[in-house]
Amino acid sequence: MGLDFVVKVARKRVEAEGIVLLDLEGEGVALPPFTAGAHIDVKTPSGAVRQYSLCGPPGQPGPYQIAVLREAAGRGGSASMHDALAEGDRLAVSAPRNHFALSEAPGASLLFAAGIGITPLVAMADALHAQGREFTLHYCARSEARTAFLRRLRERPYADRVRFHFDGGEASRQLDIAAALAAAPDGAHAYVCGPQPFIAAVRDGAARAGWPAARVHFEHFSGVAADTRGDGSFDVVLSRSGRTVRIAPDVSITQALAAEGVAIDTSCEQGVCGTCLIRVLEGEVDHRDLYLTPEEQASHTQMLPCCSRAASARLVLDL
């Protein structure tokens, strides 16, 4: 998916400590509608493309709204959104896409957010309330000063369904995930977004409590650094042409194929967003993404070539 629209920064304001909130208006065209959990790709002033969840009320006309956390250890994209972007500036963005959609199954929803992970979940809370569906939102942050949408959530008509957990970094004051899961009605779906350890804690807690994996939905904001010390070369066979491309230890599949004139759409390049997902026809994949479920990875029928590699001598791809 490309960067299909030019938007104007209609409003930029500080939402919380280290977080800016941006309202993005379409330039000459109406922006496509979106559903709760959707995100857009944004070409930041640094030139890097980053993904940001849409946090305004879904299904309503008006600007797209995104919240951007300054990532101190990031690669410069978020810093440029804070420092080099002003009201009136233009940005190139993609149409919305949603890999983190609400289930249409009846029953309650349990929303878990930590830090900037609140961005897709505040839109989910708005959507669930509008649909008259039962839900509880657990929102974890270090302090009120670092909590995005604090005032908004306290003023929403569903404020009594929001539970804030301000732990100050103390483990003894953190959310009791097991208790929250145990209190959910039978058949509930859980949705979690935030730092990787938080997502892992909710998923592990749900697994221990016997929740089916299909009822636990999650979205990561960044990939995990892989141990590349044992990486070797392997072959990729393009099934439609029969061409074979050798993949060197220090080059990704997408990079190697691009050098051979075979372009695969990419976005995050960290195995998070799913843009580059392709079918695998033969071979075993060394999965390094955070997008596919463990069951999908175990089938070795698809992969994210921006980060994953081969665990066999060759891979045959549907390209």
C-alpha positions in Angstrom: 0.0 0.0 0.0 1.4 3.4 -1.0 1.1 6.9 0.5 -2.1 7.8 -1.2 -3.1 11.1 0.3 -1.7 14.4 1.2 -3.0 15.8 4.5 -2.5 19.1 6.3 -1.7 19.3 10.0 -4.8 21.3 11.1 -4.0 21.2 14.7 -1.0 20.1 16.8 -1.0 20.1 20.6 0.6 18.5 23.6 -1.6 15.7 24.8 0.6 14.4 27.7 4.2 14.4 28.7 6.2 13.3 25.6 3.0 12.9 23.4 1.6 15.2 20.7 -1.9 14.9 19.2 -2.3 15.8 15.5 -5.4 16.5 13.6 -4.9 15.7 9.9 -7.2 17.1 7.2 -7.5 15.9 3.6 -6.2 18.2 0.9 -8.8 18.5 -1.7 -10.3 15.1 -1.2 -12.4 13.4 1.5 -10.4 11.0 3.6 -11.6 7.4 3.6 -13.6 6.2 6.7 -11.9 3.9 9.1 -12.9 1.3 11.7 -11.7 1.0 15.3 -8.2 -0.4 15.5 -7.1 0.9 12.1 -3.8 2.7 11.5 -2.2 4.8 8.7 1.3 4.9 7.3 2.8 8.4 7.7 5.9 9.7 5.9 7.5 11.7 8.8 9.6 14.8 8.2 12.7 12.7 8.7 11.7 10.7 5.6 11.0 7.5 7.5 7.6 5.9 7.2 5.9 5.1 10.5 2.5 3.6 11.5 0.1 5.4 13.8 -3.2 4.2 15.0 -6.2 6.4 14.4 -7.6 7.5 17.7 -10.6 9.7 16.8 -14.2 8.3 16.9 -14.5 5.7 14.0 -17.1 6.2 11.3 -17.5 9.9 11.7 -16.5 12.6 9.2 -13.7 14.9 10.1 -9.9 14.8 10.3 -7.8 11.8 11.1 -6.3 12.0 14.6 -3.1 10.4 15.7 -1.0 10.6 18.9 2.8 10.4 18.6 5.1 9.5 21.5 8.6 10.8 21.3 10.7 7.6 21.3 14.0 8.5 22.9 15.6 5.3 21.6 13.9 5.5 18.2 15.3 6.0 14.7 14.2 9.7 14.4 10.7 9.4 13.0 8.9 10.3 16.1 11.3 13.0 17.0 10.7 14.7 13.7 7.0 14.6 14.2 7.5 16.5 17.5 10.3 18.9 16.4 10.0 19.5 12.7 6.2 19.5 12.2 4.0 22.6 12.6 0.4 23.4 12.0 -0.2 24.0 8.3 2.5 21.5 7.2 1.7 18.7 4.8 2.3 15.0 5.2 1.9 12.0 2.9 -0.2 9.2 4.4 -1.8 5.9 3.3 -5.4 4.9 3.4 -6.4 3.3 6.7 -6.0 -0.4 7.1 -6.9 -2.6 10.0 -5.1 -5.7 11.4 -6.5 -5.1 14.8 -10.2 -5.0 14.3 -13.0 -5.7 16.8 -14.5 -9.1 16.6 -18.1 -9.2 15.3 -18.9 -12.0 17.7 -21.4 -11.1 20.4 -20.2 -10.8 24.0 -18.1 -8.5 26.1 -14.8 -7.0 25.3 -11.8 -6.5 27.7 -9.4 -3.7 26.6 -5.9 -3.6 27.9 -3.7 -0.5 27.1 -0.3 0.5 28.4 1.3 3.8 27.5 0.9 4.9 23.9 -0.9 1.6 23.3 -4.1 3.4 24.2 -4.3 4.9 20.7 -6.2 2.1 19.0 -8.1 1.2 22.1 -9.7 4.6 22.7 -11.2 4.3 19.3 -12.4 0.8 20.2 -14.0 2.1 23.4 -15.8 4.8 21.3 -17.0 2.2 18.8 -18.2 -0.4 21.5 -20.1 2.3 23.3 -21.8 3.5 20.1 -22.8 -0.1 19.4 -24.2 -0.6 22.9 -21.8 -3.4 23.6 -20.3 -4.3 27.0 -16.7 -3.6 27.7 -14.1 -2.6 30.3 -10.9 -0.6 29.5 -7.9 -1.1 31.7 -5.3 1.7 31.0 -1.9 1.5 32.6 0.5 4.4 32.8 3.3 5.6 35.1 1.5 8.8 36.1 -1.4 11.1 35.1 1.0 13.5 33.5 2.1 10.7 31.0 -1.5 9.5 30.3 -2.8 10.4 26.9 -6.6 11.0 26.6 -7.0 11.2 30.4 -9.5 14.1 30.3 -11.3 12.7 27.2 -11.8 9.3 28.8 -13.0 10.8 32.1 -15.5 12.9 30.3 -16.8 10.1 28.0 -20.3 8.7 28.8 -18.6 5.4 29.4 -16.2 6.8 32.0 -17.4 4.3 34.6 -16.1 1.4 32.4 -12.5 2.8 32.4 -10.0 1.7 35.0 -6.8 3.8 35.3 -3.7 2.1 36.8 -1.0 4.6 37.7 1.9 2.5 39.1 4.8 4.9 39.1 7.0 2.1 37.9 6.4 0.0 41.1 5.6 -3.6 40.4 3.3 -3.9 43.5 1.0 -1.3 42.1 0.6 -2.7 38.6 -2.6 -4.0 37.1 -3.6 -7.5 38.3 -4.0 -9.0 34.9 -5.2 -12.4 36.2 -7.9 -10.8 38.2 -9.1 -8.6 35.3 -9.3 -11.7 33.0 -11.1 -13.7 35.7 -13.7 -11.0 36.1 -14.6 -11.0 32.4 -17.9 -12.6 31.3 -17.7 -16.0 29.6 -17.0 -15.7 25.9 -15.4 -12.2 26.2 -12.7 -11.1 23.7 -9.5 -9.4 25.0 -7.6 -6.7 23.1 -4.2 -5.5 24.1 -1.7 -2.9 22.9 1.4 -1.4 24.4 5.0 -2.3 25.1 6.0 -5.9 24.2 6.4 -7.1 27.8 2.9 -5.8 28.6 1.4 -7.6 25.6 3.3 -10.8 26.5 2.0 -10.6 30.1 -1.6 -10.3 29.0 -1.3 -13.1 26.4 0.5 -15.4 28.9 -2.1 -14.6 31.6 -4.9 -15.4 29.1 -3.3 -18.7 28.1 -2.9 -19.7 31.7 -6.5 -18.9 32.4 -7.6 -21.1 29.5 -8.6 -18.3 27.0 -8.6 -19.6 23.4 -6.0 -17.7 21.4 -8.7 -16.7 18.9 -10.2 -14.5 21.6 -7.0 -12.6 22.5 -6.2 -9.9 20.0 -3.0 -7.8 20.1 -1.0 -5.2 18.1 2.6 -4.3 18.5 4.2 -0.9 17.7 7.7 -2.1 17.0 9.7 -5.2 16.3 12.1 -7.2 18.4 15.8 -7.2 17.7 16.7 -10.7 16.5 19.9 -12.5 17.2 21.6 -12.5 13.8 24.9 -14.1 14.8 24.0 -17.4 13.3 22.5 -16.1 10.1 23.7 -17.8 6.9 23.0 -17.6 3.2 20.0 -19.3 1.6 18.1 -19.3 -1.7 14.8 -17.9 -2.6 13.0 -19.3 -5.6 10.4 -17.1 -7.3 7.7 -19.6 -8.4 6.2 -17.5 -11.2 9.4 -17.0 -13.1 11.6 -19.8 -11.7 14.3 -17.4 -10.8 16.6 -18.1 -7.9 18.0 -15.3 -5.7 20.8 -15.9 -3.2 20.1 -14.1 0.1 23.3 -13.1 1.9 23.6 -13.3 5.8 23.4 -9.5 6.2 20.6 -8.7 3.7 16.9 -9.2 4.1 14.8 -11.0 1.5 13.0 -7.7 0.6 16.4 -5.9 0.1 17.9 -8.8 -2.0 14.8 -9.0 -4.2 14.6 -5.2 -4.7 18.2 -5.3 -5.9 17.1 -7.9 -8.5 14.2 -5.7 -9.6 11.5 -7.5 -7.7 9.7 -5.0 -5.4 7.6 -6.1 -2.4 5.5 -3.5 -0.7 6.9 -2.8 2.8 6.1 -0.3 5.5 7.4 -0.9 9.0 10.3 -3.2 8.0 10.2 -4.7 11.5 7.7 -7.5 11.0 4.9 -5.7 12.8 2.4 -4.2 10.2 1.9 -7.1 7.8 2.3 -5.1 4.6 4.8 -7.4 3.0 3.1 -10.7 3.9 3.6 -13.3 1.1 2.8 -17.0 0.6 5.4 -19.6 1.1 5.0 -22.7 -1.2 8.0 -24.7 -0.1 10.6 -24.6 2.7 10.8 -23.8 6.4 10.7 -20.2 7.7 12.7 -18.7 10.5 9.9 -16.4 11.7 11.1 -13.2 13.3 7.9 -11.2 13.1 5.3 -10.1 15.6 2.4 -10.1 13.2 1.6 -13.8 12.5 0.1 -16.0 15.3 2.1 -18.9 16.5 -0.2 -21.2 14.7 0.3 -19.3 11.4 4.0 -19.4 11.9 4.0 -23.1 12.5 2.3 -23.8 9.2 5.2 -22.2 7.2 2.7 -21.2 4.5 3.3 -17.4 4.8 6.0 -15.0 6.0 7.1 -11.4 6.4 10.2 -11.2 4.2 11.2 -7.8 5.7 12.6 -9.5 8.8 12.1 -13.3 8.6 14.5 -15.7 6.9 14.8 -19.3 6.0 15.4 -22.2 8.4 15.9 -24.5 5.3 18.3 -24.3 2.4 15.8 -22.6 0.2 12.3 -21.1 0.2 9.9 -21.1 -2.7 7.8 -18.0 -2.6 4.6 -17.1 -4.5 6.2 -14.3 -6.5 
